[in-house]
């Protein structure tokens, strides 16, 4: 059965460590994918506005599963947007206060939000990853649909904190690692796999006709939900164990190498 949908994570997967990709090679591949009717989707924990900036020529053609599945757009048309309840938002804020978390970004549909008290350096750093970012005096009662929270810690503390957060607030949000010491607190039931299922329904594609590429904890559902779940060589061990296949690292153009194999109908993509 031929592959009809390719979904790729960005950081640590499609992008190399310099936050770039071989654009000429991919665009040649994309033209061939398009000619064959194979859909291409970006599946990331990042903001929709940031993701589209990597694909200016084709952003109105491809699909984006952004914010870990909480905001899904296909060919410029919104398919789905989640929305955290006010009670959940308050509970998350209270929990993070107990951990004295300072690097908090609240991710909304219209914008991302950072506290007005953060320093200029921290704001400028966050703006590299959140192209639409506003300062706010507090995180409650923001006039937006809130999709998730994002927090950052030194990578060596991430695993322990993730476990603590699952115990403390796992009943109303799902804490997941998004790599490099970042943790996302997402709406339960919303993840990259739920976004892929929306696209499958939209296009009449089943899981046996999909390939998905990832490297971090927030890719687990996605690589497990399709027949051709592919982990990067640099992926976390849990992703490698869940994936059906492993490709080269993000710095070796592992995704693009695999797309070549898909286009050539080479194993394992046959």
C-alpha positions as CSV (number, residue, x, y, z in Angstrom):
1,X,0.0,0.0,0.0
2,X,1.6,3.3,-1.1
3,X,2.2,6.2,1.3
4,X,-0.3,9.1,0.8
5,X,0.6,11.4,3.8
6,X,4.0,12.4,5.2
7,X,4.0,14.2,8.6
8,X,7.2,15.7,10.0
9,X,8.2,17.2,13.4
10,X,10.5,20.2,13.0
11,X,13.0,20.8,15.8
12,X,15.5,17.9,16.0
13,X,13.8,16.2,13.0
14,X,13.2,18.1,9.8
15,X,15.4,21.0,10.9
16,X,19.1,20.5,11.7
17,X,20.7,21.9,14.8
18,X,21.1,25.3,13.0
19,X,17.3,25.5,12.7
20,X,17.5,25.1,8.9
21,X,17.0,22.5,6.2
22,X,18.1,21.8,2.6
23,X,15.5,23.8,1.0
24,X,16.5,23.2,-2.6
25,X,16.5,19.4,-2.1
26,X,13.1,19.5,-0.3
27,X,11.4,21.7,-2.8
28,X,12.4,19.3,-5.6
29,X,11.0,16.5,-3.5
30,X,7.8,18.4,-2.7
31,X,7.1,19.1,-6.3
32,X,7.3,15.3,-6.9
33,X,5.1,14.6,-3.9
34,X,2.5,17.0,-5.1
35,X,2.5,15.5,-8.6
36,X,1.8,12.1,-7.1
37,X,-0.9,13.3,-4.8
38,X,1.1,12.7,-1.6
39,X,0.2,15.1,1.2
40,X,2.8,16.8,3.3
41,X,2.1,18.0,6.9
42,X,4.2,19.8,9.5
43,X,3.5,18.5,13.0
44,X,5.2,20.5,15.8
45,X,4.7,21.9,19.2
46,X,5.6,25.3,17.8
47,X,3.4,28.2,16.9
48,X,1.6,28.3,13.6
49,X,3.1,31.6,12.7
50,X,6.6,30.3,13.2
51,X,6.0,27.1,11.3
52,X,4.7,28.9,8.2
53,X,7.8,31.0,8.1
54,X,9.8,27.9,7.1
55,X,7.7,27.2,4.1
56,X,6.7,30.6,2.6
57,X,6.3,29.3,-1.0
58,X,3.9,26.5,0.0
59,X,2.3,27.5,3.2
60,X,-1.0,27.9,1.5
61,X,-0.8,24.3,0.1
62,X,0.4,22.1,3.0
63,X,-1.0,21.3,6.4
64,X,0.2,22.4,9.8
65,X,-0.5,20.6,13.0
66,X,0.8,23.2,15.4
67,X,0.9,23.6,19.2
68,X,1.1,19.8,19.6
69,X,-2.2,19.2,17.8
70,X,-4.2,22.0,19.4
71,X,-4.3,24.1,16.3
72,X,-4.6,22.4,12.9
73,X,-4.7,24.3,9.6
74,X,-4.8,22.8,6.1
75,X,-4.0,24.9,3.0
76,X,-4.7,28.1,5.0
77,X,-8.0,26.9,6.3
78,X,-8.5,26.3,10.1
79,X,-9.7,22.8,10.8
80,X,-9.5,22.7,14.5
81,X,-8.5,24.9,17.5
82,X,-8.5,23.7,21.1
83,X,-9.3,25.9,24.1
84,X,-8.3,25.4,27.7
85,X,-11.0,26.1,30.3
86,X,-10.6,29.0,32.7
87,X,-10.5,26.5,35.6
88,X,-7.6,24.6,34.0
89,X,-5.7,27.7,33.2
90,X,-6.0,28.8,36.9
91,X,-4.9,25.4,38.1
92,X,-1.9,25.3,35.9
93,X,-0.8,28.8,37.0
94,X,-1.1,27.8,40.7
95,X,0.9,24.7,40.1
96,X,3.7,26.5,38.3
97,X,3.9,29.0,41.1
98,X,4.6,26.2,43.5
99,X,7.6,25.2,41.3
100,X,8.7,28.8,41.0
101,X,8.7,28.4,37.2
102,X,9.8,31.6,35.5
103,X,10.1,30.7,31.8
104,X,6.4,30.4,31.1
105,X,4.8,31.0,27.7
106,X,1.1,30.8,27.3
107,X,0.2,29.8,23.8
108,X,-3.0,31.2,22.3
109,X,-4.6,31.0,18.9
110,X,-4.0,34.7,18.2
111,X,-0.6,35.1,20.0
112,X,1.8,33.7,22.5
113,X,2.0,35.5,25.8
114,X,4.9,36.2,28.2
115,X,4.9,38.0,31.6
116,X,5.6,41.7,31.4
117,X,8.2,41.4,34.2
118,X,10.6,39.2,32.2
119,X,13.9,40.8,31.2
120,X,14.6,42.1,27.7
121,X,17.0,39.3,26.9
122,X,14.5,36.6,27.9
123,X,11.8,38.3,25.8
124,X,14.1,38.5,22.8
125,X,15.1,34.8,23.2
126,X,11.4,33.8,23.3
127,X,10.6,35.9,20.3
128,X,12.9,33.8,18.2
129,X,10.5,30.9,18.7
130,X,7.2,32.7,19.0
131,X,6.8,35.1,16.1
132,X,3.7,36.6,17.5
133,X,4.4,37.4,21.2
134,X,2.8,39.8,23.6
135,X,3.7,40.9,27.1
136,X,0.9,40.7,29.7
137,X,0.6,41.6,33.4
138,X,-0.9,38.2,34.2
139,X,-1.9,34.9,32.5
140,X,-5.5,34.8,33.7
141,X,-8.4,36.2,31.6
142,X,-6.4,36.5,28.4
143,X,-8.7,37.4,25.5
144,X,-7.7,34.4,23.4
145,X,-8.3,30.6,23.0
146,X,-5.5,29.1,25.1
147,X,-4.0,26.1,23.4
148,X,-1.1,25.1,25.8
149,X,1.5,26.3,28.2
150,X,5.2,26.0,27.5
151,X,8.0,26.0,30.1
152,X,11.8,25.7,29.8
153,X,14.3,24.2,32.2
154,X,17.9,23.0,32.0
155,X,17.8,19.7,30.1
156,X,19.2,17.7,33.0
157,X,16.2,18.6,35.2
158,X,13.6,18.0,32.6
159,X,12.9,14.3,33.3
160,X,12.4,14.8,37.0
161,X,10.2,17.8,36.6
162,X,8.2,16.1,33.9
163,X,7.4,13.3,36.4
164,X,6.5,15.8,39.2
165,X,4.2,17.7,36.9
166,X,2.4,14.5,35.7
167,X,1.7,13.7,39.3
168,X,0.7,17.2,40.3
169,X,-1.4,18.4,37.3
170,X,-1.7,15.4,35.0
171,X,-5.4,15.0,35.7
172,X,-6.2,18.2,33.8
173,X,-3.3,18.8,31.4
174,X,-0.8,16.4,29.8
175,X,2.9,17.4,30.4
176,X,5.1,16.3,27.5
177,X,8.7,16.8,26.6
178,X,9.3,18.7,23.4
179,X,13.1,18.5,23.5
180,X,16.0,20.7,24.6
181,X,14.6,21.0,28.2
182,X,11.2,22.3,27.0
183,X,8.0,21.0,28.5
184,X,4.6,21.6,27.0
185,X,1.4,21.3,29.1
186,X,-1.3,20.4,26.6
187,X,-5.0,19.7,26.6
188,X,-5.7,16.0,27.3
189,X,-6.5,14.1,24.1
190,X,-4.9,16.7,21.8
191,X,-1.5,15.7,20.4
192,X,0.1,15.3,17.0
193,X,-1.7,12.0,16.4
194,X,-5.1,13.6,16.9
195,X,-4.1,16.3,14.3
196,X,-3.1,13.6,11.9
197,X,-6.4,11.8,12.3
198,X,-8.2,15.0,11.4
199,X,-6.2,15.2,8.2
200,X,-6.8,11.5,7.5
201,X,-10.5,12.1,7.7
202,X,-10.2,15.2,5.5
203,X,-8.4,13.4,2.8
204,X,-9.7,9.9,3.1
205,X,-6.4,8.4,4.1
206,X,-5.9,5.6,6.7
207,X,-3.0,5.0,9.1
208,X,-1.5,2.3,6.9
209,X,-0.9,5.0,4.2
210,X,1.0,7.4,6.5
211,X,4.6,8.1,7.5
212,X,5.5,10.2,10.5
213,X,8.9,11.4,11.7
214,X,9.9,12.5,15.1
215,X,12.5,12.7,17.9
216,X,11.0,13.8,21.2
217,X,8.3,12.9,23.7
218,X,5.6,14.9,22.0
219,X,6.1,12.7,18.9
220,X,5.3,9.5,20.7
221,X,1.6,9.3,19.8
222,X,2.3,10.3,16.2
223,X,5.0,7.7,15.4
224,X,2.9,5.1,17.2
225,X,-0.4,5.9,15.3
226,X,0.8,5.3,11.7
227,X,2.2,2.2,10.0
228,X,5.5,4.0,9.0
229,X,6.4,5.7,12.3
230,X,10.1,6.8,11.9
231,X,12.5,7.9,14.6
232,X,15.5,10.0,13.9
233,X,18.9,8.5,14.9
234,X,19.2,11.4,17.4
235,X,15.7,10.6,18.9
236,X,15.0,9.9,22.5
237,X,15.1,6.2,23.3
238,X,11.4,6.0,23.9
239,X,10.7,7.3,20.4
240,X,13.1,4.8,18.9
241,X,11.4,1.9,20.7
242,X,7.9,3.1,19.6
243,X,8.9,3.7,16.0
244,X,8.8,1.0,13.3
245,X,11.9,2.4,11.6
246,X,14.9,4.6,12.3
247,X,16.5,7.0,9.8
248,X,19.6,9.1,9.9
249,X,19.9,12.1,12.3
250,X,18.5,15.5,11.7
251,X,22.0,16.8,10.9
252,X,22.3,14.1,8.2
253,X,19.0,15.0,6.4
254,X,17.4,11.9,7.7
255,X,13.9,12.9,6.8
256,X,14.9,14.0,3.2
257,X,16.7,10.7,2.8
258,X,13.6,8.8,3.8
259,X,11.4,10.9,1.4
260,X,13.7,9.9,-1.4
261,X,13.1,6.3,-0.4
262,X,9.4,6.9,-0.4
263,X,9.5,8.4,-3.8
264,X,11.6,5.5,-5.1
265,X,9.3,2.9,-3.4
266,X,12.2,1.5,-1.6
267,X,12.1,-0.5,1.6
268,X,10.9,0.0,4.3
269,X,8.3,2.2,2.6
270,X,6.7,-0.4,0.4
